[in-house]
Amino acid sequence: MAVKVLVPTALQKFTQNQATIECGGANIKELLESLESNCPGIKARLCDEQGNPRRFLNLYVNSEDIRFLDGVETSLNDGDEVSIVPAVAGG
């Protein structure tokens, strides 16, 4: 199963400067593990010590925020698109 992952510019140093990569996984948790095996070091930037996505990071599956779905247990299907979006704040 292939899932397309959209990687923000700040993390592309882990993906050999690729903005889009394909990984596998039945859910977000497995996708993060697959992403780490393909791009060593990226998971530490995406997840906290417990393996959960960092608070300042938003993950979307087909434009749906995983916080409003099943979190890291959100199921993935072949052809899904996962966007990694760093939170932006300011004033």
Backbone as CSV, one residue per row, in Angstrom:
resi,resn,N_x,N_y,N_z,CA_x,CA_y,CA_z,C_x,C_y,C_z
1,MET,0.854,-1.171,0.000,0.000,0.000,0.000,0.900,1.235,0.000
2,ALA,0.612,2.167,-0.879,1.409,3.393,-0.979,0.576,4.599,-0.547
3,VAL,1.168,5.382,0.331,0.565,6.620,0.810,1.523,7.748,0.453
4,LYS,0.989,8.802,-0.118,1.797,9.960,-0.493,1.909,10.886,0.704
5,VAL,3.148,11.246,1.065,3.400,12.118,2.204,3.968,13.439,1.687
6,LEU,3.296,14.538,2.044,3.751,15.870,1.662,4.600,16.423,2.803
7,VAL,5.863,16.691,2.516,6.837,17.079,3.524,7.120,18.580,3.430
8,PRO,7.032,19.309,4.557,7.319,20.744,4.517,8.812,20.985,4.262
9,THR,9.122,22.153,3.744,10.493,22.508,3.380,11.470,22.300,4.537
10,ALA,11.078,22.656,5.742,11.970,22.549,6.897,12.418,21.110,7.183
11,LEU,11.663,20.125,6.735,12.003,18.724,6.989,12.563,18.005,5.761
12,GLN,12.667,18.702,4.657,13.115,18.052,3.427,14.576,17.646,3.448
13,LYS,15.357,18.141,4.414,16.743,17.692,4.533,16.792,16.209,4.898
14,PHE,15.718,15.682,5.481,15.642,14.263,5.819,15.156,13.412,4.638
15,THR,14.561,14.049,3.634,13.988,13.330,2.484,14.786,13.566,1.207
16,GLN,16.050,13.946,1.356,16.907,14.261,0.209,16.274,15.329,-0.665
17,ASN,15.721,16.351,0.009,15.112,17.524,-0.628,13.888,17.206,-1.482
18,GLN,13.216,16.122,-1.170,11.983,15.782,-1.870,10.790,16.323,-1.082
19,ALA,9.875,16.987,-1.766,8.677,17.537,-1.127,7.599,16.472,-0.957
20,THR,7.688,15.410,-1.756,6.700,14.331,-1.710,7.428,12.993,-1.722
21,ILE,7.042,12.115,-0.800,7.594,10.768,-0.804,6.456,9.782,-0.606
22,GLU,6.698,8.539,-0.948,5.699,7.496,-0.743,6.174,6.543,0.334
23,CYS,5.274,6.226,1.250,5.546,5.292,2.345,4.342,4.383,2.497
24,GLY,4.492,3.392,3.343,3.389,2.479,3.599,2.968,2.526,5.053
25,GLY,1.824,1.950,5.334,1.321,1.862,6.701,-0.185,1.763,6.705
26,ALA,-0.708,0.958,7.627,-2.154,0.794,7.732,-2.791,1.948,8.494
27,ASN,-1.954,2.667,9.282,-2.441,3.820,10.029,-1.297,4.827,10.162
28,ILE,-1.568,5.963,10.798,-0.559,7.028,10.934,0.647,6.530,11.725
29,LYS,0.413,5.777,12.771,1.504,5.267,13.599,2.472,4.430,12.759
30,GLU,1.943,3.530,11.947,2.781,2.702,11.079,3.452,3.544,9.993
31,LEU,2.736,4.540,9.501,3.306,5.426,8.484,4.516,6.171,9.045
32,LEU,4.436,6.636,10.281,5.553,7.333,10.905,6.764,6.420,11.045
33,GLU,6.539,5.156,11.353,7.641,4.185,11.433,8.253,3.951,10.054
34,SER,7.404,3.830,9.038,7.880,3.651,7.667,8.659,4.879,7.210
35,LEU,8.168,6.033,7.564,8.835,7.282,7.211,10.224,7.333,7.851
36,GLU,10.328,6.919,9.108,11.618,6.905,9.800,12.585,5.922,9.143
37,SER,12.094,4.761,8.729,13.003,3.788,8.103,13.486,4.272,6.738
38,ASN,12.656,5.051,6.043,13.054,5.598,4.739,13.855,6.885,4.864
39,CYS,13.626,7.635,5.932,14.255,8.952,6.138,14.741,9.045,7.578
40,PRO,15.861,8.382,7.901,16.338,8.352,9.289,16.471,9.743,9.906
41,GLY,15.963,9.859,11.138,16.046,11.110,11.878,14.802,11.959,11.830
42,ILE,13.905,11.690,10.886,12.720,12.545,10.725,11.709,12.355,11.861
43,LYS,11.615,11.136,12.385,10.609,10.869,13.412,10.853,11.693,14.674
44,ALA,12.113,11.918,15.027,12.426,12.728,16.217,11.925,14.159,16.052
45,ARG,11.835,14.629,14.836,11.321,15.975,14.569,9.790,15.994,14.574
46,LEU,9.184,14.849,14.275,7.730,14.772,14.166,7.044,14.334,15.458
47,CYS,7.718,13.506,16.257,7.078,12.892,17.417,7.807,13.212,18.720
48,ASP,7.031,13.192,19.804,7.613,13.377,21.130,8.184,12.044,21.626
49,GLU,8.624,12.003,22.881,9.255,10.812,23.442,8.297,9.615,23.534
50,GLN,6.991,9.890,23.593,5.998,8.812,23.655,5.567,8.333,22.261
51,GLY,6.102,8.949,21.219,5.766,8.545,19.853,4.541,9.240,19.295
52,ASN,4.030,10.240,20.008,2.872,10.989,19.528,3.332,12.214,18.741
53,PRO,2.547,12.640,17.759,2.925,13.849,17.011,3.105,15.033,17.951
54,ARG,4.124,15.828,17.688,4.389,17.009,18.514,3.217,17.986,18.432
55,ARG,3.032,18.764,19.498,1.888,19.678,19.587,1.883,20.736,18.496
56,PHE,3.041,21.176,18.064,3.132,22.236,17.067,3.088,21.710,15.637
57,LEU,2.727,20.448,15.494,2.687,19.813,14.184,1.272,19.315,13.901
58,ASN,0.776,19.584,12.717,-0.543,19.104,12.316,-0.373,18.069,11.208
59,LEU,-1.095,16.972,11.331,-1.088,15.934,10.303,-2.491,15.814,9.731
60,TYR,-2.566,15.793,8.418,-3.841,15.704,7.723,-3.850,14.483,6.809
61,VAL,-4.952,13.769,6.806,-5.160,12.667,5.871,-6.250,13.119,4.920
62,ASN,-5.882,13.298,3.665,-6.832,13.772,2.655,-7.561,15.035,3.142
63,SER,-6.806,15.983,3.675,-7.304,17.285,4.150,-8.092,17.225,5.452
64,GLU,-8.123,16.075,6.128,-8.818,15.945,7.411,-7.782,15.866,8.528
65,ASP,-7.893,16.736,9.525,-6.977,16.766,10.657,-7.134,15.479,11.475
66,ILE,-6.018,14.771,11.724,-6.117,13.498,12.439,-6.588,13.677,13.879
67,ARG,-6.468,14.887,14.434,-6.957,15.125,15.799,-8.468,14.968,15.869
68,PHE,-9.160,15.154,14.740,-10.615,15.020,14.707,-11.029,13.668,14.131
69,LEU,-10.042,12.836,13.841,-10.310,11.470,13.383,-9.925,10.541,14.532
70,ASP,-8.998,9.618,14.305,-8.583,8.682,15.350,-7.127,8.882,15.773
71,GLY,-6.608,10.101,15.631,-5.228,10.371,16.012,-4.260,9.493,15.239
72,VAL,-3.248,8.958,15.934,-2.255,8.119,15.257,-2.828,6.773,14.823
73,GLU,-4.012,6.441,15.297,-4.682,5.203,14.872,-5.552,5.417,13.628
74,THR,-5.542,6.618,13.068,-6.317,6.906,11.856,-5.900,5.968,10.741
75,SER,-6.855,5.253,10.185,-6.584,4.283,9.120,-6.183,4.974,7.829
76,LEU,-5.323,4.292,7.082,-4.884,4.788,5.780,-5.219,3.762,4.708
77,ASN,-5.496,4.261,3.521,-5.783,3.417,2.376,-4.809,3.728,1.250
78,ASP,-4.652,2.797,0.359,-3.793,2.994,-0.802,-4.220,4.263,-1.541
79,GLY,-3.261,5.136,-1.812,-3.550,6.368,-2.528,-3.875,7.563,-1.651
80,ASP,-3.972,7.363,-0.337,-4.224,8.487,0.555,-3.065,9.482,0.512
81,GLU,-3.365,10.712,0.906,-2.349,11.762,0.955,-2.272,12.286,2.380
82,VAL,-1.073,12.241,2.965,-0.843,12.727,4.318,0.001,13.988,4.222
83,SER,-0.492,15.070,4.789,0.231,16.343,4.792,0.790,16.588,6.188
84,ILE,2.059,16.956,6.241,2.708,17.358,7.483,2.764,18.878,7.450
85,VAL,2.059,19.512,8.393,1.968,20.971,8.382,2.412,21.519,9.736
86,PRO,3.548,22.224,9.771,3.960,22.848,11.026,2.984,23.956,11.400
87,ALA,2.682,24.071,12.690,1.786,25.132,13.150,2.476,26.483,12.980
88,VAL,1.688,27.480,12.661,2.186,28.842,12.484,1.478,29.732,13.482
89,ALA,2.245,30.528,14.191,1.651,31.441,15.164,2.295,32.815,14.991
90,GLY,1.617,33.778,15.442,2.161,35.134,15.345,1.108,36.141,15.719
91,GLY,1.495,37.351,15.677,0.501,38.336,16.048,0.912,39.718,15.689
